[in-house]
Amino acid sequence: MQRRSFLATGAALLAAPRLAAAQNAPGRRVLRFVPQADLALLDPIHSVAFVTRNHALLVYDTLYGWDAELKARPQMAEGHTVENDGRTVTIRLREGLKFHDGEPVRGRDCVASIKRWATRDAFGQALIAITEDLSAPDDRSIRFTLKKPFPLLPDALAKVGTHLCAIMPERHASLPSSQAVPELIGSGPFRYVAGERVPGSRNVYERNPDYAPRQEPPSYLSGGKVVHFDRVEWLTIPDGATASAALQRGEIDWWEQPAIDLVTPLKRARGVKIEILDPNGSVGFLRFNCLNPPFDNPAIRRAILRGTNQADAMTAAAGDDKTFWRVPYGFFAPGSVMASEEGLDAFRTPLDGPATKRALAEAGYKDERVNLLAATDFPVINAMAEVCGDMLRKSGVNLDYVSTDWGTVTQRILKQDPVAQGGWNMMVSYTAGSAQVNPAANNLIRGHGRSAIFGWPTVPKLEELRNAWFDAPDEAAQAAIGREMQRVCFAEVPYVPLGQFFSPTALRGDLEGMLKGVALFYGIRRV
């Protein structure tokens, strides 16, 4: 969508307060939400963007869901049994599960969905690799026949990061993961209203009247998903001033990720409140395409890491208040069993521009032209990308700084082509801190080349250590593996961590019940 169209959308919101009031008239409960970025891709298996994951959590449901303590709880599942010394796991579905087209959710839908998900997701790939057979003995059962016990099976199906193990009808789940589903039919608490989609501007969801919540209290992605709104409208407003004014006037209800320089004024605004959405924080990263020169050379990647000042990146992303960010940050979330101090001195004493330039030359960099994809319509990512771009220029990198929209970035990074044929060299984004608690959740440290997620590093040692982690007998063994994995990551540099930050979210003061973790649309209500 062109900038003039974005501004027109924002202007229309500001010019029509009576429309906003009408949408929230008695009997018409509407929540207007501004997501972190435009929703360019709709299929949760087809996209690695968190905005797509958040959208999928309205439309689809999962067999298990992580609770607030990141423990897997049954969701669509009624429960499971483990037999044959841990090699047979049978999951039983809850009664009464229905897709939005009225068809019941059957075991074969779940089997096909798991298989499609596992072609993209690293945790899913680990599960399928030790699965001899995955079948549906009847309409309410899913059976895993495993080569060896896999105690983390529920955790894999419950994971919160991309890709989400979304359960969809068999006819959709049977499509290759490279092909987007033709329509969004899930069994989640909302239906997607495809006829009201305006690409780059609006997406609409209506309450699913057939959704049967679990009876326990909600906790993150688990528990009873009770919906209090008839309709949720996602409005893409990339201009921060426009979104801020709309929130203060009550024309929108919730702005997921306000620009950090607007947070202080919003704190003072009447009728607006600021909260931290995810207590686990987010982790910025600079990702290399390890297939294309010069970043197929790990020594060049190491030089870039040594020149990275995490504090600069975090100040850009989250402001001067250090309570909103944490550095130094390695390759696992602080506080997790896998986190360690291994290698962190590299971030405590970063190289300056001239020293980084010398390190690059010694590593073999020969002034090749490289591009950095920067999403200008995603404020947090754009801010970190500008810091990285400045560091690269000061280090003598022959940089092509590609300013584009987030939707284009998410599509381009899937290309394994050379740069001359539409490929890429570097990009900046962030992931959830909860996605970095272990090597199964952290897709960014997979080392299996072209089968990995975008970036495609080939680091056999990381794969070896990851497999050892699955078989680790206790936390002490896991911690030792974590230290070794971090050592390998500092040597091979599949990506550069930019630090951990905690993003404020802004919403109207009459909204209560917002669940912490990600933007969720059950539990939240107007009082």
N, C-alpha and C positions, 0 to 999 in steps of 0.2 A: 504494500500500500504506500502511496506517495505521501510526503510530509503534509501537503495541502489537504489531503483527505483526512489525515490524523487530526489536524487542527480543526477541520470542519466538524469532525465527530465531537471533539472537546467543546467547540463553540456551541454546538447544538445542545449539549448537556447543560451548559451554563445558561443558555437562553431559554430553557424550558423547565423551570422549577415546578410548574403545575403538573407537567407530565410525570416527574419523579414522585410528586405527592399522590397522583392518581394511581400509580403502580402499587403504592403501598396502602391503598384504601382498604377498609375492612373487607375481609373475604378474598383479598388479593395480596398475599404475603410474598413480597419480592425482595431479594437480596441482590444489590448491585455491587459487583466486585471488579477491581482492577488488578489483573494478574501481573506477575513480575515481568512478563514479556508476551509478545504476540503468540498465540497458539497456531503455529504454522502446520504442524503435523499432528494428526489425530489418533493414529494407531500406536498404542503404548509399546508394542514390540518393534515398531518401525522407527521409533525415535528414542534418543538418549536424553532429551530435554526434560528437565524437571517440570516445566509447565505442562508438558504432555502427560507426565506421570500424575500430576495433581488433577488434571482433567479426567484421566482414567479412573481416579478414585471416586468420582461422582457416578460414572457410568457402569463400571465393572466392580465385581467383588472378587475376593481371593479365598482360597481354601483355608489359609491360616493368616493371621495378622500379628505383627509385633505390637506388644503393649508398651507402655511408657518406660519400662525397664528393659526394652529390647528383647523380650522373651516371646517366643512363638505361642500364640493361643489359637484354638480352633475358631474359624469364622464361618465359612460355608460348611466346613466339616463339622460333623457331630462329635467326632473323635477318631481315634485310630487304634488298631491292635498291632502288636509286634510279635511275630512267631518265627520258628525255624532259626533260633539263635540269632535273631536280629536281621535275618536275610529276607523275611517276608513282612511287608508293611501294608496293611489294608486300611484305607480311609473310608469312613462312612459319611455320606452327605446328610445334611439336615433335611427334614421333610419340608415339602412345600416350596422349594426354590424354583423360581420362574425367571425366564428371560423376558425382556421387554416386549417380545413378539407373542407372548403368551405360552410359549413352549416350555415344558419343564427342563430344568438343568439335569442332564443325565451324566452318568459316569463316563461315557465315551466323549462327551463334550470336554470334560476335564482332562482326559487323557490326551486328546488332540491339542488342547491349550497348553498343557505342560510341555509337550514335545515341541511346539512352535516357540514357546518362550525359551526353552533350553538351547535352541539354535543360536540365540543371541546373548544370553546372560551367562556370566562366568560361573556363578553358583549353580545355575541350572546345568551347565556343561559338566561340572564336577559330579552332580547327581546322576545324570544320564550315563556318564562314563562307567559307573559301577552298577548300572541297572541292566540286568539280563532281559527283563520283560516288564512292560508297563501295559496293563490291561484294565478292562472294566467288566468284572464278573457279572454285574447286573446294573440296573439304572441308578442305583444309589451307592455304588462301590467303585473304588479305584484301588488297584493292587500293584505294588512295586515288588518285583522279585529281584533281589540284589545279589551281586557277586560277593559282597561282604557287608557287614553292618554299616549303616550310615546314620548315626544318631542325630545329625544335623538336618535330616530330611524336612521336618516341619519348619526349621529356620529358613531353609532355602525357599520354600513355598510362601513364607511369610514376609520376605524381605521388603523393605520400604524403598530402596533406591531403584534407579533404572537398571535393568528393565523389570517391571512389575509382572508377576505371574497372574495376569488377568484371565479370568475364565470367560470364554466366549463360545458361541455355538460351534459345533463341529465343522459346519460348512465354511466358517471363517477361519477357524483355527487350523484347518487343513491347508490353507494357503501358505506359500513360502513366506518366510519372515521378511524377505526383500520386497514383497508386494503388500501394499496397504490394504486393509480390509475395506470392502465396498460400502459398508454402512456400520454404524456403531450400535450393536445390539449386545447389551450386557445384562446382568441381573442385579446391578447395584441400586442404591437408593434414589438415583435420578435417571431420567431418560434424556438422551441428547436430542434436541430439536433441530435436526439438520436443515429444515426449510427456513430457519431464521438466522443461519450462519451468514455473516458478512466477513469474508476473509480479511484479516488485518484489522478488524474493527469489533466484531461482536460474535459471541457464542452463547447459546441459551440452553438451559437445562430445566426440566420440570420434574416435580416429585413423582416417584414411582409408587402408585397406590397399592401395588401388589407386593412391595418389599416388606418382608417380615424380619424385623430386627431381632438380634439375640436378646436375651432377657437380662444379662449382666450389664453393669455400667460401662460406658465407653472408655477406652484407654488407647490412645494413639490409633492404630489401625485395627484394633480388636474391640470386642464388646458390642453393645447395642447401638447401632447407627440410627438414632432417632432424628428424623428430619422435621424442622419447624418452619420451613419456608416452602411455598408452593412452586416457586420459580427462582432460579439463580441466573443472573445475566452477567457474563464476563465482558467487560468493555476494555478494549486496548486503548490506553491513553499514554503514549510515550513521553509527552511533554509534562515534566514534573509540576510546573506551576499550574497548568490546567487541571491536573489530577488533584493537587492540593486544594485549589479553590473549589472544585466540585465536592470534595469531601467535607470541607468546612460549611458549604451551603446545604449539605444533606442530599445532594443529587447522586452521590455514590455512598455506599455504606462501609466499604472496606478496601483499603489500598494495601496490597500484599507487601510491597517492598518500596517504601518511599525513598527518594534520593536523600542521602545522609545529610545534606545541607538544609533540607526542609524539615528534618525531624524536630529540631529545637523550636521553630515557629509553630509547628503542629502541636507540640506539647502545651503551648500557651493558648491554643485555639479553644474557644467555647464549643462544647459538645463533641470533642474529639479526644480519644485516648490512645496512648502509645504502649505497646507491649512487645516483649521478645517472643517471637513465634516458636523458635526451635531452641530449646536449652542445650542441645548438642552442637549447635552452631553449624556454620558452613565452612568449607575449606577451599580457598582459591587455588588454582593451579595453572601453570603454563605447560601445555601439552605439545610434544613434538610429533611430527609424522616421521617415524623411524624408517619408512620405506624410501623416502626421497632424500637425496643429498642436499645439504651437507649433514643432516641430522641422523643419517644412518651410521654416523661415526660417534660412538659413545663418548670419546674424548672431547669432542666439540660440545656435546650436551653437558658434560661435566663443567666445562669452562663457563657456559651460560649459567648453570646453577651457582657457581662460585661468585658470579657477578650480581646475583639477585639479592636485593635488600628487602626482606620480608616486611619490615616495619613500614617502608615506603608504600608497598602494595596495600597493606592493611589500613594505613592512614587514608589512602585514596578510597578504599572500599567502605570504611566504617568511621572515618573522622579521627580527630585528635584524642578523643576520650578512650584511653587504653582499656577501660572496662568493657568496651565493645569488641576487643580483639586480643589475640594471643600469638606471640612469637617467642622463641623459635618453635617451629612446628615441623615434624618429620613426616613419615609415611603412614603412621597409625595415630588414631585419636588419643590424646592425652587422657590418662586414667584407665585406658583399656589394658588388658593383659599384654597385648602385643607392643605397646608403646615403650620406647627406651630413649636413652640419651645418645645412642650410637650415631656418630656423624654430625650431630647438631652444631658443633663448633663451626662448621662451614657457613652456617647462617648467622652465627654470632659475630663473625668477622668477615663480612662480604668484601670482595675485591672492588676497588674503584674502577672507573672506565678504562684508564690506560693499562692497569694490571690485567683486567679481563681481556683487553685487546691482545696483549702479549700471550695470555693463556690460550686464546683462540688460535693465534698464529702457530704456537707450539703444537697445538692439537691437530693442525692441518687445514684450518680454514683459509681459503684462498679467494676471499672477497666475492663468493658466489651470491647472486641475488636471491633473497629468501623473502617469503611473504608471511605476515602475521595477520590473521583474521580477527577483526575487532567489531563487536556488535555495538553500534552506536545507540541503538534504541533500548539497550539494557543497561541502566546506569551503573550498577555495581560492576558488571563485567567490563563495561567501557572504561571505567576508572582504573581498574587493574590493568587493562590492556594498554592504556596510555602510559602507565608507569613502566610496564615491560618494554614498550616501544622506545621510550626515552632511554632506558638502560641499554638496549641493543644498539641504538644510534651512538651513544657515548662510548660503546665498546667497539665501534668501528664496523658493525655489521651493515652490510649493503641491504637495507631494509625496504621492502615494499609493504607499507602499512595499508591494509585493505579495510577501509571503513565501509561496513555494510550492515544489514539488519540481522537480527538473531535468527530469523527463519532461514535466511540464506546460509548462515554459518552452520546451522544444524544439518542442513542438507549437503553442503559442500564437504564437511568433515567425514562423510561416509564414503567419499570417493578415494580409491586407492591409486588413482591415475597420477602420472607425473604432473608437475606444476603447469607445464606448457599445455596440458590437455585438461585443465580445470582442477587439478589437485591443489595441495596446500603444504605448508611447512610447519607452521605453528598456530596455535589458537589459545585463547584464555577463557576459562570458565570457572565454575565452582561446583563442588559436590557437597552432600550432607556429611556432617561429622559422624552421624550414625552409620554411614556407609564405609567408614574407615576403622571400624573396631576390630576387624580381622581380615585375613587375606581372601576369604570367600566373599565377603561383602565388597571389598575394595577392588573393583574391576580394573582400576587404572594400573595396578601392579601385575596384571597378567603378563606373561612373557611368551605366549605361544603364537607370535607373528601374525600372519594374516587372519587367523581365527580369533584374535583378540578384538576388543572394541577399538574404536578409531584411535589411530596412533601406531598400532600394530608393532610394538617392540618384540624382538626375539631375544629372550633371556632364559635359556633352559634352566639355570640355577634357581630362578624364582619359581618356576613350575615345580621343580624338585622339592623345594622347601614348602611350597603350598601343599603339595601332596602329603608331605610329612606332617604338616599341621593337622590335616584331617585325622591322622592316626595318632596324634600326640596323646599320651596317657593322662596327662594332668596339666595344670596351669603353669607349673615350672617349666615343663617341656615346651609348652606353647610360647612362653616368654623368651626362652632361648632361641626358638625359631624366629620370633619377632625381631630380636636383635640382629640375627644373621640376615634376615630379609632386608632390614633397613640398611645394613652395611652394603649389601648387593645393590640396593636401590641408589645409594649415594655413588656407587661406582658406575652403574649402567644408566641411571637417570631416565627412567621411562617417562617422567614428567618432573616439573619443579614445583614443590608445594610453595604456595605464597603466603600461608598463614591461615589461622582460624578466626572467623568473625561471627558476630551475633547480630543478625539483622532485625531491627525494629519493624513492627507492622503497625499500621494506623487504621483505626476503625471508629465508627460513631459510638458515642458514649452509651447509647441505649442497647448496645449489643452485649450479650453475656453468653457464657458457656463455650467460648472458643477453646478447642482442644489444642494442646501444644504439640509441636513436631513439624507438621506441614500444614498447608492451607486445606482444611477439611470443612465440609458443609453440613455435617450432622452435629448435633449438640448445640451449635450456635443458634441463638434466638434473640428476638427483639423483646424488650421489657418496657 
